[in-house]
Amino acid sequence: MRIGELAARADTTTRTLRYYEARGLLPARRDGNGHRTYDERDLRLLRQIRTLQDVGFDLEETRPFVECLRAGHPAGDSCPASLAVYRRKLDEVDALIGRLRVVREQVAGQLLRAERSRDALAAEAQVPGGPEPECELGVHGRWGR
């Protein structure tokens, strides 16, 4: 198949395919007329790349999976190098989750402090002799109270 057909079947662009070719992830076979030619194995490589990228792998991280398929393995993740990439990615995700938990706790703490402060001000406003609530422009005329 030609590059346009492969791009359509892989739901990508010919520009992306040429980029993958330049990066060594997609073979650069040409027919007698100089046109790029591809087969079902190439479509399988592209689907592997796209699947990995869809879940957050960068392009270079897909290389061991592509090489595993090119070596004739039944799946791109049946090689030790692919499993190592999975482990590294899982460690990255775990680290991100840890950082997000810290951020969440900080935001939750800020929210709690803000709510307590707001509630305390509201309670003071209800106490006789406490500070009067601010008025909005227009309620008491142009200059407020």
BELFEN-V861461 format. One line per field, one symbol per residue. phi: phi as a letter, one per 20 degrees, with the letter a starting at -180 (. if undefined). psi: psi as a letter, one per 20 degrees, with the letter a starting at -180 (. if undefined). burial: # if it has 24 or more other ideal C-beta (glycine too) atoms within 12 Angstrom, else .. Layout:
BEGIN
phi: ???
psi: ???
burial: ???
END
This chain:
BEGIN
phi: .egfffgffelbdfffffffffenecfdecefenffcccfffffgfffgfffffdofegffegffffffffnffbfdedgfffffgfffffffffffffffffffffffffffffffffffffffefgnfffffdegofdofene
psi: qrhggggghilaqhggghghghijhpqmqqahjjqpqrahhhhggghggggghhjjprghiighgghgghijqhqikjqhhghhgggggggggggggghhgggghgghgggggggggghgghghhippirqqqqqqphgkahjc.
burial: ..#..##..#.#....#..##...###........#.#...#########.##...#...#########......##.#..#..##..#........................................................
END
